[in-house]
Amino acid sequence: MNSRVRLFGSLVEIVGKSELNVSGCSDTQEVKEKLASEFPQLRKCEFLISVDRKLVKNNQRLEPGNEIAFLPPFAGG
Amino acid sequence: MKERKPHKVFLTGPITPQFIADSIAKHSIKTTIGAHDIFLGQVRRDVIENKAVHAIEYSAYEEMAEEKFHELREAAFAKFQLTCMHIYHSKGKVKAGEICLFVFVSSKHRSSAFEACRWIVEEIKNNVPIWGKEIFEDETYVWKENS
């Protein structure tokens, strides 16, 4: 299964783009591990994960078409 | 509870004093209102490692942020006795001294307006996916962290 992953804020600079596709992952933990092995600097970063614009508390199983996002600490206002 | 339609929150660039004044003026026809409270966030010229912040460039996960703002509106109307509320947040570049956040709540009496305004600002800071790059005069930058 292909998953679309969007990145924001400082994470865009680490990965080098704001969006990528990840294949072969069935849950958010696997996506996180896969990207962290490709971009080791991600392991040092604090971020939350959302699936379809809802924050994931622990690990979440993925369905086809889910939009995953990696969100660094919010800094609005 | 009545479902309110989502409002547009993001404005490109700074929120101008004229925009704020016009927003206040539009409420003169709503004569059940007895109290307004307004919060304005302004970009600070912080000095970080001997360099002064010249501007903040805001970005957001806009689709999620718009959903969060909508949920926040619904929650605020459920929690406080409000007549109306408006939230505007900048995206893109806002220079030091300019306004980047405008929260405007109106109620019959002052206590609801005071309480709601503070609650909404804290919710925005903690729960809405917005980020800011603090840009220095020499175009280098650091990512803003909320305190």
gemmi code that builds the backbone of each chain (N, CA, C; Angstrom):
import gemmi

chains = {
    "A": [
        ("MET", (0.849, -1.208, 0.000), (0.000, 0.000, 0.000), (0.876, 1.246, 0.000)),
        ("ASN", (0.508, 2.185, -0.855), (1.212, 3.468, -0.906), (0.541, 4.468, 0.027)),
        ("SER", (1.348, 5.191, 0.772), (0.791, 6.220, 1.650), (1.423, 7.564, 1.321)),
        ("ARG", (0.564, 8.577, 1.303), (1.051, 9.943, 1.053), (1.395, 10.568, 2.411)),
        ("VAL", (2.623, 11.066, 2.520), (3.055, 11.695, 3.764), (3.392, 13.155, 3.506)),
        ("ARG", (2.772, 14.048, 4.274), (3.070, 15.481, 4.148), (3.931, 15.917, 5.333)),
        ("LEU", (4.853, 16.835, 5.056), (5.749, 17.330, 6.102), (5.598, 18.832, 6.224)),
        ("PHE", (5.818, 19.336, 7.423), (5.631, 20.770, 7.657), (6.784, 21.355, 8.469)),
        ("GLY", (6.882, 22.673, 8.422), (7.850, 23.416, 9.226), (9.271, 22.917, 8.999)),
        ("SER", (10.007, 22.775, 10.087), (11.423, 22.404, 10.004), (11.633, 21.023, 9.373)),
        ("LEU", (10.616, 20.173, 9.405), (10.775, 18.808, 8.870), (10.930, 18.808, 7.350)),
        ("VAL", (10.405, 19.845, 6.698), (10.541, 19.950, 5.230), (12.020, 20.055, 4.866)),
        ("GLU", (12.777, 20.778, 5.702), (14.200, 20.977, 5.412), (14.996, 19.688, 5.604)),
        ("ILE", (14.578, 18.878, 6.562), (15.291, 17.626, 6.829), (15.073, 16.629, 5.687)),
        ("VAL", (13.840, 16.553, 5.225), (13.492, 15.571, 4.195), (13.771, 16.121, 2.780)),
        ("GLY", (13.773, 17.449, 2.670), (14.073, 18.070, 1.379), (12.854, 18.290, 0.508)),
        ("LYS", (11.691, 17.900, 0.989), (10.442, 18.180, 0.266), (9.259, 18.142, 1.231)),
        ("SER", (8.124, 18.657, 0.763), (6.983, 18.781, 1.667), (6.015, 17.603, 1.554)),
        ("GLU", (6.314, 16.707, 0.631), (5.403, 15.577, 0.443), (6.161, 14.408, -0.162)),
        ("LEU", (5.874, 13.201, 0.278), (6.459, 12.026, -0.378), (5.539, 10.823, -0.234)),
        ("ASN", (5.829, 9.810, -1.009), (5.052, 8.578, -0.939), (5.879, 7.488, -0.288)),
        ("VAL", (5.238, 6.747, 0.593), (5.912, 5.650, 1.290), (5.123, 4.387, 0.968)),
        ("SER", (5.846, 3.316, 0.644), (5.113, 2.079, 0.326), (5.423, 0.983, 1.341)),
        ("GLY", (4.494, 0.059, 1.463), (4.703, -1.128, 2.300), (4.527, -0.917, 3.785)),
        ("CYS", (3.870, 0.160, 4.186), (3.653, 0.398, 5.623), (2.177, 0.190, 5.962)),
        ("SER", (1.930, -0.533, 7.047), (0.529, -0.789, 7.399), (0.050, 0.053, 8.580)),
        ("ASP", (0.981, 0.707, 9.271), (0.540, 1.602, 10.356), (1.492, 2.792, 10.476)),
        ("THR", (1.108, 3.750, 11.332), (1.870, 5.011, 11.416), (3.270, 4.780, 11.991)),
        ("GLN", (3.409, 3.795, 12.888), (4.724, 3.511, 13.460), (5.693, 3.035, 12.373)),
        ("GLU", (5.180, 2.236, 11.451), (6.032, 1.754, 10.355), (6.448, 2.896, 9.433)),
        ("VAL", (5.536, 3.824, 9.209), (5.861, 4.987, 8.372), (6.961, 5.803, 9.045)),
        ("LYS", (6.790, 6.000, 10.346), (7.764, 6.783, 11.117), (9.151, 6.115, 11.058)),
        ("GLU", (9.182, 4.803, 11.253), (10.446, 4.062, 11.227), (11.094, 4.114, 9.845)),
        ("LYS", (10.268, 3.954, 8.828), (10.790, 3.939, 7.460), (11.434, 5.282, 7.121)),
        ("LEU", (10.740, 6.368, 7.453), (11.294, 7.694, 7.147), (12.504, 8.012, 8.016)),
        ("ALA", (12.467, 7.550, 9.266), (13.597, 7.817, 10.157), (14.850, 7.060, 9.702)),
        ("SER", (14.656, 5.875, 9.098), (15.845, 5.156, 8.622), (16.399, 5.830, 7.366)),
        ("GLU", (15.522, 6.446, 6.588), (15.974, 7.156, 5.384), (16.552, 8.529, 5.721)),
        ("PHE", (15.951, 9.174, 6.725), (16.392, 10.522, 7.133), (16.674, 10.490, 8.645)),
        ("PRO", (17.877, 10.004, 9.041), (18.165, 9.773, 10.473), (17.989, 11.006, 11.360)),
        ("GLN", (18.126, 12.200, 10.779), (17.948, 13.424, 11.577), (16.547, 13.529, 12.186)),
        ("LEU", (15.584, 12.844, 11.551), (14.204, 12.862, 12.075), (14.134, 12.290, 13.493)),
        ("ARG", (15.072, 11.377, 13.810), (15.067, 10.765, 15.151), (15.319, 11.796, 16.241)),
        ("LYS", (15.972, 12.892, 15.879), (16.284, 13.932, 16.883), (15.154, 14.950, 16.993)),
        ("CYS", (14.152, 14.832, 16.118), (13.103, 15.868, 16.061), (11.874, 15.455, 16.857)),
        ("GLU", (11.272, 16.487, 17.428), (10.000, 16.278, 18.110), (8.893, 16.546, 17.094)),
        ("PHE", (7.960, 15.620, 16.960), (6.820, 15.878, 16.068), (5.645, 14.966, 16.401)),
        ("LEU", (4.457, 15.418, 16.009), (3.246, 14.621, 16.153), (2.885, 14.081, 14.774)),
        ("ILE", (2.037, 13.063, 14.767), (1.582, 12.508, 13.489), (0.062, 12.644, 13.419)),
        ("SER", (-0.412, 13.046, 12.240), (-1.865, 13.074, 12.031), (-2.213, 12.136, 10.877)),
        ("VAL", (-3.423, 11.590, 10.942), (-3.967, 10.798, 9.833), (-5.299, 11.424, 9.470)),
        ("ASP", (-5.423, 11.821, 8.214), (-6.617, 12.525, 7.744), (-6.963, 13.702, 8.676)),
        ("ARG", (-5.961, 14.462, 9.025), (-6.073, 15.721, 9.779), (-6.484, 15.537, 11.244)),
        ("LYS", (-6.395, 14.299, 11.739), (-6.657, 14.043, 13.168), (-5.372, 13.524, 13.803)),
        ("LEU", (-5.026, 14.081, 14.962), (-3.801, 13.651, 15.624), (-3.912, 12.191, 16.080)),
        ("VAL", (-2.810, 11.465, 15.912), (-2.747, 10.068, 16.318), (-2.102, 10.015, 17.699)),
        ("LYS", (-2.752, 9.354, 18.625), (-2.204, 9.303, 19.996), (-1.123, 8.226, 20.111)),
        ("ASN", (-1.403, 7.021, 19.698), (-0.402, 5.957, 19.764), (-0.023, 5.542, 18.345)),
        ("ASN", (-0.338, 4.308, 18.018), (-0.085, 3.839, 16.664), (-1.443, 3.667, 15.975)),
        ("GLN", (-1.499, 3.966, 14.696), (-2.786, 3.795, 13.994), (-2.601, 2.996, 12.709)),
        ("ARG", (-3.494, 2.042, 12.524), (-3.494, 1.246, 11.305), (-3.910, 2.137, 10.136)),
        ("LEU", (-3.281, 1.922, 8.973), (-3.573, 2.782, 7.824), (-4.511, 2.104, 6.835)),
        ("GLU", (-5.339, 2.935, 6.208), (-6.246, 2.473, 5.153), (-5.795, 3.134, 3.850)),
        ("PRO", (-6.111, 2.519, 2.713), (-5.741, 3.157, 1.440), (-6.333, 4.565, 1.363)),
        ("GLY", (-5.529, 5.491, 0.892), (-6.019, 6.864, 0.710), (-5.837, 7.765, 1.922)),
        ("ASN", (-5.371, 7.209, 3.033), (-5.122, 8.059, 4.213), (-4.062, 9.118, 3.894)),
        ("GLU", (-4.247, 10.295, 4.452), (-3.210, 11.339, 4.349), (-2.510, 11.439, 5.702)),
        ("ILE", (-1.231, 11.110, 5.678), (-0.440, 11.151, 6.923), (0.346, 12.456, 6.927)),
        ("ALA", (0.500, 13.066, 8.103), (1.329, 14.275, 8.186), (2.190, 14.224, 9.435)),
        ("PHE", (3.426, 14.735, 9.289), (4.362, 14.864, 10.409), (4.367, 16.337, 10.800)),
        ("LEU", (4.032, 16.618, 12.075), (3.809, 18.000, 12.500), (4.754, 18.386, 13.640)),
        ("PRO", (5.700, 19.285, 13.388), (6.554, 19.751, 14.491), (5.732, 20.573, 15.494)),
        ("PRO", (6.301, 20.890, 16.686), (5.511, 21.634, 17.678), (4.894, 22.916, 17.093)),
        ("PHE", (3.642, 23.131, 17.429), (2.903, 24.262, 16.855), (3.439, 25.583, 17.406)),
        ("ALA", (3.391, 26.610, 16.576), (3.954, 27.909, 16.991), (3.130, 29.078, 16.448)),
        ("GLY", (1.820, 28.897, 16.460), (0.962, 29.971, 15.963), (0.877, 31.138, 16.935)),
        ("GLY", (0.308, 32.239, 16.471), (0.091, 33.422, 17.293), (1.284, 34.341, 17.310)),
    ],
    "B": [
        ("MET", (-27.427, 21.652, 18.675), (-26.696, 22.908, 18.496), (-26.630, 23.270, 17.011)),
        ("LYS", (-26.790, 24.534, 16.736), (-26.751, 24.990, 15.347), (-25.332, 24.814, 14.788)),
        ("GLU", (-25.231, 24.210, 13.598), (-23.920, 24.031, 12.959), (-23.566, 25.318, 12.225)),
        ("ARG", (-22.430, 25.883, 12.570), (-22.003, 27.126, 11.909), (-21.086, 26.791, 10.751)),
        ("LYS", (-21.171, 27.570, 9.701), (-20.314, 27.268, 8.555), (-18.887, 27.748, 8.845)),
        ("PRO", (-17.883, 26.992, 8.311), (-16.498, 27.385, 8.575), (-16.198, 28.787, 8.029)),
        ("HIS", (-15.425, 29.536, 8.769), (-15.038, 30.880, 8.343), (-13.613, 30.868, 7.844)),
        ("LYS", (-13.310, 31.779, 6.973), (-11.938, 31.898, 6.484), (-11.105, 32.596, 7.554)),
        ("VAL", (-10.040, 31.965, 7.962), (-9.221, 32.493, 9.056), (-7.916, 33.111, 8.555)),
        ("PHE", (-7.296, 32.474, 7.561), (-5.963, 32.925, 7.143), (-6.019, 34.120, 6.199)),
        ("LEU", (-5.203, 35.103, 6.528), (-5.035, 36.280, 5.675), (-3.558, 36.331, 5.278)),
        ("THR", (-3.298, 36.673, 4.040), (-1.906, 36.736, 3.597), (-1.274, 38.049, 4.047)),
        ("GLY", (-0.147, 37.942, 4.746), (0.565, 39.130, 5.236), (-0.031, 39.632, 6.544)),
        ("PRO", (0.396, 40.844, 6.966), (-0.052, 41.348, 8.271), (-1.542, 41.680, 8.296)),
        ("ILE", (-2.110, 41.684, 9.498), (-3.501, 42.113, 9.685), (-3.431, 43.609, 9.985)),
        ("THR", (-4.061, 44.408, 9.153), (-3.852, 45.861, 9.251), (-4.768, 46.488, 10.307)),
        ("PRO", (-4.350, 47.612, 10.889), (-5.222, 48.338, 11.817), (-6.558, 48.711, 11.158)),
        ("GLN", (-6.527, 48.993, 9.858), (-7.768, 49.348, 9.156), (-8.743, 48.172, 9.128)),
        ("PHE", (-8.220, 46.965, 8.890), (-9.058, 45.760, 8.869), (-9.713, 45.556, 10.238)),
        ("ILE", (-8.915, 45.785, 11.294), (-9.426, 45.612, 12.666), (-10.504, 46.663, 12.944)),
        ("ALA", (-10.235, 47.904, 12.560), (-11.212, 48.990, 12.769), (-12.513, 48.700, 12.020)),
        ("ASP", (-12.386, 48.224, 10.786), (-13.588, 47.903, 9.986), (-14.390, 46.776, 10.646)),
        ("SER", (-13.668, 45.780, 11.207), (-14.351, 44.669, 11.875), (-15.155, 45.184, 13.069)),
        ("ILE", (-14.574, 46.108, 13.817), (-15.294, 46.674, 14.971), (-16.534, 47.440, 14.475)),
        ("ALA", (-16.336, 48.240, 13.442), (-17.431, 49.075, 12.932), (-18.631, 48.240, 12.478)),
        ("LYS", (-18.343, 47.051, 11.916), (-19.428, 46.185, 11.407), (-20.355, 45.711, 12.526)),
        ("HIS", (-19.917, 45.820, 13.780), (-20.727, 45.322, 14.892), (-21.681, 46.358, 15.473)),
        ("SER", (-21.670, 47.572, 14.948), (-22.540, 48.609, 15.526), (-24.021, 48.301, 15.310)),
        ("ILE", (-24.327, 47.466, 14.303), (-25.733, 47.100, 14.062), (-26.196, 45.972, 14.999)),
        ("LYS", (-25.242, 45.303, 15.662), (-25.604, 44.194, 16.568), (-25.785, 44.755, 17.980)),
        ("THR", (-26.980, 45.245, 18.240), (-27.181, 46.025, 19.475), (-27.509, 45.192, 20.713)),
        ("THR", (-27.454, 43.847, 20.581), (-27.557, 43.038, 21.811), (-26.177, 42.914, 22.470)),
        ("ILE", (-25.132, 43.300, 21.734), (-23.770, 43.213, 22.273), (-23.531, 44.340, 23.263)),
        ("GLY", (-22.967, 43.962, 24.430), (-22.597, 44.986, 25.409), (-21.108, 45.018, 25.685)),
        ("ALA", (-20.393, 43.992, 25.182), (-18.955, 43.911, 25.472), (-18.210, 43.223, 24.332)),
        ("HIS", (-17.103, 43.823, 23.950), (-16.183, 43.187, 22.998), (-14.879, 42.954, 23.737)),
        ("ASP", (-14.184, 41.873, 23.410), (-12.803, 41.747, 23.856), (-11.990, 41.355, 22.643)),
        ("ILE", (-10.819, 41.978, 22.538), (-9.960, 41.771, 21.369), (-8.564, 41.387, 21.836)),
        ("PHE", (-7.991, 40.366, 21.188), (-6.589, 40.050, 21.410), (-5.854, 40.253, 20.101)),
        ("LEU", (-4.741, 40.966, 20.161), (-3.909, 41.173, 18.977), (-2.520, 40.616, 19.255)),
        ("GLY", (-2.101, 39.673, 18.435), (-0.728, 39.162, 18.542), (0.144, 39.984, 17.619)),
        ("GLN", (1.282, 40.431, 18.134), (2.191, 41.283, 17.349), (3.560, 40.609, 17.270)),
        ("VAL", (4.194, 40.714, 16.132), (5.520, 40.092, 15.955), (6.568, 40.896, 16.726)),
        ("ARG", (7.263, 40.192, 17.630), (8.278, 40.825, 18.476), (9.640, 40.817, 17.796)),
        ("ARG", (10.365, 41.914, 18.005), (11.747, 41.956, 17.496), (12.669, 41.316, 18.549)),
        ("ASP", (12.534, 40.008, 18.709), (13.394, 39.296, 19.667), (14.839, 39.340, 19.190)),
        ("VAL", (15.741, 39.316, 20.146), (17.163, 39.212, 19.788), (17.628, 37.800, 20.152)),
        ("ILE", (18.073, 37.070, 19.148), (18.511, 35.689, 19.336), (19.969, 35.603, 18.862)),
        ("GLU", (20.849, 35.244, 19.756), (22.292, 35.169, 19.462), (22.774, 36.433, 18.739)),
        ("ASN", (22.437, 37.572, 19.334), (22.865, 38.901, 18.857), (22.257, 39.341, 17.526)),
        ("LYS", (21.247, 38.615, 17.051), (20.586, 39.038, 15.809), (19.109, 39.309, 16.091)),
        ("ALA", (18.615, 40.431, 15.573), (17.228, 40.815, 15.843), (16.286, 40.232, 14.790)),
        ("VAL", (15.131, 39.764, 15.261), (14.126, 39.218, 14.338), (13.526, 40.372, 13.523)),
        ("HIS", (13.568, 40.200, 12.209), (13.064, 41.223, 11.291), (11.602, 40.922, 10.905)),
        ("ALA", (11.281, 39.629, 10.798), (9.916, 39.230, 10.395), (9.700, 37.771, 10.767)),
        ("ILE", (8.430, 37.385, 10.806), (8.110, 35.953, 10.932), (7.351, 35.542, 9.677)),
        ("GLU", (7.762, 34.422, 9.115), (7.030, 33.878, 7.964), (6.204, 32.689, 8.460)),
        ("TYR", (4.883, 32.857, 8.406), (3.979, 31.816, 8.920), (3.578, 30.842, 7.820)),
        ("SER", (3.527, 29.561, 8.213), (2.975, 28.539, 7.323), (2.064, 27.652, 8.157)),
        ("ALA", (1.226, 26.896, 7.506), (0.261, 26.075, 8.246), (-0.103, 24.840, 7.434)),
        ("TYR", (-0.606, 23.846, 8.132), (-1.295, 22.724, 7.477), (-2.729, 23.241, 7.370)),
        ("GLU", (-2.979, 23.961, 6.280), (-4.196, 24.790, 6.230), (-5.492, 24.001, 6.361)),
        ("GLU", (-5.550, 22.834, 5.705), (-6.796, 22.055, 5.767), (-7.095, 21.644, 7.213)),
        ("MET", (-6.052, 21.185, 7.918), (-6.247, 20.757, 9.311), (-6.499, 21.973, 10.211)),
        ("ALA", (-5.776, 23.055, 9.955), (-5.943, 24.264, 10.768), (-7.369, 24.810, 10.639)),
        ("GLU", (-7.902, 24.821, 9.417), (-9.269, 25.326, 9.219), (-10.272, 24.450, 9.993)),
        ("GLU", (-10.030, 23.136, 9.973), (-10.908, 22.229, 10.745), (-10.794, 22.515, 12.243)),
        ("LYS", (-9.562, 22.723, 12.702), (-9.336, 23.015, 14.132), (-10.012, 24.328, 14.523)),
        ("PHE", (-9.887, 25.340, 13.672), (-10.522, 26.634, 13.970), (-12.042, 26.475, 14.047)),
        ("HIS", (-12.582, 25.635, 13.174), (-14.024, 25.413, 13.181), (-14.451, 24.715, 14.481)),
        ("GLU", (-13.704, 23.688, 14.876), (-14.008, 22.983, 16.134), (-13.911, 23.926, 17.324)),
        ("LEU", (-12.892, 24.789, 17.259), (-12.670, 25.749, 18.341), (-13.843, 26.737, 18.460)),
        ("ARG", (-14.336, 27.172, 17.310), (-15.504, 28.073, 17.285), (-16.718, 27.402, 17.933)),
        ("GLU", (-16.965, 26.159, 17.507), (-18.123, 25.428, 18.041), (-17.993, 25.269, 19.556)),
        ("ALA", (-16.767, 24.913, 19.993), (-16.537, 24.708, 21.425), (-16.688, 26.020, 22.195)),
        ("ALA", (-16.208, 27.106, 21.626), (-16.292, 28.409, 22.313), (-17.755, 28.844, 22.466)),
        ("PHE", (-18.556, 28.642, 21.419), (-19.975, 29.014, 21.520), (-20.709, 28.138, 22.537)),
        ("ALA", (-20.272, 26.871, 22.651), (-20.915, 25.977, 23.622), (-20.508, 26.329, 25.051)),
        ("LYS", (-19.289, 26.798, 25.220), (-18.708, 27.008, 26.548), (-19.022, 28.390, 27.137)),
        ("PHE", (-19.118, 29.390, 26.255), (-19.299, 30.766, 26.733), (-20.561, 31.387, 26.112)),
        ("GLN", (-21.082, 32.393, 26.792), (-22.276, 33.089, 26.287), (-21.842, 34.164, 25.293)),
        ("LEU", (-21.579, 33.749, 24.054), (-21.068, 34.705, 23.069), (-22.128, 35.087, 22.049)),
        ("THR", (-22.061, 36.306, 21.592), (-22.937, 36.749, 20.507), (-22.254, 36.473, 19.172)),
        ("CYS", (-20.961, 36.798, 19.086), (-20.209, 36.414, 17.892), (-18.716, 36.363, 18.167)),
        ("MET", (-18.006, 35.706, 17.273), (-16.547, 35.641, 17.402), (-15.889, 35.563, 16.039)),
        ("HIS", (-14.705, 36.138, 15.964), (-13.940, 36.135, 14.715), (-12.484, 35.855, 15.047)),
        ("ILE", (-11.865, 35.026, 14.212), (-10.431, 34.760, 14.375), (-9.776, 34.971, 13.010)),
        ("TYR", (-8.672, 35.715, 13.018), (-7.865, 35.872, 11.803), (-6.412, 35.629, 12.174)),
        ("HIS", (-5.732, 34.843, 11.337), (-4.309, 34.581, 11.549), (-3.579, 34.817, 10.235)),
        ("SER", (-2.416, 35.413, 10.338), (-1.626, 35.664, 9.123), (-0.994, 34.395, 8.598)),
        ("LYS", (-0.801, 34.359, 7.274), (0.130, 33.402, 6.682), (1.096, 34.239, 5.834)),
        ("GLY", (2.263, 33.674, 5.544), (3.271, 34.465, 4.840), (3.999, 35.379, 5.812)),
        ("LYS", (4.650, 36.403, 5.238), (5.580, 37.216, 6.030), (4.902, 38.377, 6.766)),
        ("VAL", (5.230, 38.503, 8.053), (4.733, 39.607, 8.880), (5.949, 40.222, 9.583)),
        ("LYS", (6.150, 41.531, 9.384), (7.337, 42.179, 9.947), (7.169, 42.458, 11.436)),
        ("ALA", (8.306, 42.633, 12.129), (8.276, 42.980, 13.551), (7.441, 44.251, 13.724)),
        ("GLY", (6.573, 44.242, 14.710), (5.706, 45.399, 14.962), (4.347, 45.292, 14.291)),
        ("GLU", (4.203, 44.338, 13.376), (2.906, 44.174, 12.698), (2.081, 43.083, 13.403)),
        ("ILE", (0.785, 43.093, 13.102), (-0.158, 42.175, 13.759), (-0.292, 40.875, 12.958)),
        ("CYS", (-0.216, 39.747, 13.693), (-0.300, 38.424, 13.044), (-1.516, 37.620, 13.513)),
        ("LEU", (-2.134, 38.018, 14.626), (-3.301, 37.287, 15.147), (-4.326, 38.283, 15.682)),
        ("PHE", (-5.582, 38.087, 15.290), (-6.684, 38.975, 15.697), (-7.831, 38.081, 16.157)),
        ("VAL", (-8.095, 38.096, 17.458), (-9.228, 37.349, 18.023), (-10.209, 38.379, 18.562)),
        ("PHE", (-11.458, 38.260, 18.149), (-12.460, 39.285, 18.432), (-13.733, 38.578, 18.900)),
        ("VAL", (-14.059, 38.722, 20.189), (-15.273, 38.081, 20.707), (-16.223, 39.131, 21.263)),
        ("SER", (-17.498, 38.860, 21.123), (-18.521, 39.809, 21.564), (-19.584, 39.063, 22.360)),
        ("SER", (-20.055, 39.722, 23.419), (-21.081, 39.102, 24.264), (-21.961, 40.192, 24.866)),
        ("LYS", (-22.971, 39.743, 25.597), (-23.881, 40.694, 26.221), (-23.159, 41.423, 27.364)),
        ("HIS", (-22.416, 40.641, 28.167), (-21.716, 41.204, 29.329), (-20.222, 40.876, 29.270)),
        ("ARG", (-19.421, 41.650, 29.989), (-17.968, 41.586, 29.830), (-17.321, 40.259, 30.235)),
        ("SER", (-17.851, 39.579, 31.286), (-17.113, 38.418, 31.797), (-16.983, 37.315, 30.740)),
        ("SER", (-18.032, 37.064, 29.978), (-17.953, 36.020, 28.940), (-16.916, 36.396, 27.881)),
        ("ALA", (-16.896, 37.664, 27.515), (-15.952, 38.103, 26.477), (-14.509, 37.948, 26.964)),
        ("PHE", (-14.236, 38.386, 28.195), (-12.875, 38.254, 28.752), (-12.434, 36.793, 28.777)),
        ("GLU", (-13.286, 35.941, 29.342), (-12.916, 34.529, 29.517), (-12.736, 33.824, 28.165)),
        ("ALA", (-13.660, 34.070, 27.259), (-13.612, 33.398, 25.961), (-12.362, 33.814, 25.187)),
        ("CYS", (-12.032, 35.063, 25.218), (-10.904, 35.571, 24.434), (-9.605, 34.877, 24.863)),
        ("ARG", (-9.385, 34.827, 26.154), (-8.164, 34.185, 26.662), (-8.143, 32.690, 26.314)),
        ("TRP", (-9.280, 32.042, 26.510), (-9.373, 30.602, 26.218), (-9.053, 30.331, 24.743)),
        ("ILE", (-9.624, 31.119, 23.864), (-9.427, 30.921, 22.417), (-7.950, 31.107, 22.030)),
        ("VAL", (-7.329, 32.144, 22.564), (-5.912, 32.399, 22.228), (-5.044, 31.220, 22.672)),
        ("GLU", (-5.289, 30.711, 23.883), (-4.498, 29.569, 24.374), (-4.735, 28.329, 23.505)),
        ("GLU", (-5.972, 28.108, 23.107), (-6.292, 26.961, 22.250), (-5.564, 27.057, 20.903)),
        ("ILE", (-5.538, 28.251, 20.344), (-4.853, 28.446, 19.048), (-3.368, 28.107, 19.201)),
        ("LYS", (-2.770, 28.652, 20.262), (-1.325, 28.427, 20.471), (-1.008, 26.935, 20.641)),
        ("ASN", (-1.898, 26.206, 21.328), (-1.599, 24.811, 21.668), (-2.046, 23.787, 20.627)),
        ("ASN", (-3.104, 24.089, 19.891), (-3.747, 23.020, 19.115), (-3.884, 23.244, 17.612)),
        ("VAL", (-3.440, 24.383, 17.103), (-3.630, 24.620, 15.669), (-2.273, 24.501, 14.954)),
        ("PRO", (-2.233, 23.674, 13.882), (-0.946, 23.425, 13.212), (-0.464, 24.603, 12.363)),
        ("ILE", (0.207, 25.516, 13.055), (0.784, 26.711, 12.413), (2.245, 26.784, 12.865)),
        ("TRP", (3.123, 27.199, 11.953), (4.551, 27.328, 12.273), (5.065, 28.675, 11.794)),
        ("GLY", (6.134, 29.126, 12.440), (6.693, 30.429, 12.057), (8.204, 30.369, 11.967)),
        ("LYS", (8.720, 30.958, 10.896), (10.162, 31.091, 10.732), (10.527, 32.493, 11.190)),
        ("GLU", (11.403, 32.625, 12.178), (11.851, 33.955, 12.610), (13.049, 34.337, 11.743)),
        ("ILE", (12.812, 35.349, 10.910), (13.832, 35.719, 9.913), (14.599, 36.957, 10.392)),
        ("PHE", (15.934, 36.875, 10.301), (16.778, 38.003, 10.697), (17.087, 38.887, 9.482)),
        ("GLU", (17.681, 40.055, 9.775), (18.011, 41.020, 8.708), (18.877, 40.383, 7.608)),
        ("ASP", (19.774, 39.470, 8.010), (20.679, 38.863, 7.014), (20.049, 37.647, 6.310)),
        ("GLU", (18.708, 37.488, 6.479), (17.932, 36.420, 5.801), (18.150, 35.022, 6.404)),
        ("THR", (19.028, 34.891, 7.421), (19.095, 33.615, 8.124), (17.854, 33.527, 9.012)),
        ("TYR", (17.567, 32.345, 9.548), (16.327, 32.196, 10.320), (16.431, 31.079, 11.346)),
        ("VAL", (15.506, 31.117, 12.306), (15.311, 29.979, 13.213), (13.808, 29.702, 13.243)),
        ("TRP", (13.423, 28.474, 13.613), (11.993, 28.161, 13.727), (11.490, 28.612, 15.083)),
        ("LYS", (10.402, 29.348, 15.068), (9.803, 29.894, 16.287), (9.309, 28.764, 17.197)),
        ("GLU", (9.507, 28.973, 18.508), (8.957, 28.039, 19.500), (8.030, 28.813, 20.413)),
        ("ASN", (6.840, 28.285, 20.657), (5.917, 28.981, 21.557), (6.314, 28.743, 23.005)),
        ("SER", (6.273, 29.819, 23.790), (6.631, 29.675, 25.208), (5.372, 29.431, 26.024)),
    ],
}
model = gemmi.Model(1)
for chain_id, residues in chains.items():
    chain = gemmi.Chain(chain_id)
    for i, (resn, *xyz) in enumerate(residues, 1):
        res = gemmi.Residue()
        res.name, res.seqid = resn, gemmi.SeqId(i, " ")
        for name, pos in zip(("N", "CA", "C"), xyz):
            atom = gemmi.Atom()
            atom.name, atom.element = name, gemmi.Element(name[0])
            atom.pos, atom.b_iso = gemmi.Position(*pos), 0.0
            res.add_atom(atom)
        chain.add_residue(res)
    model.add_chain(chain)
structure = gemmi.Structure()
structure.add_model(model)
structure.setup_entities()
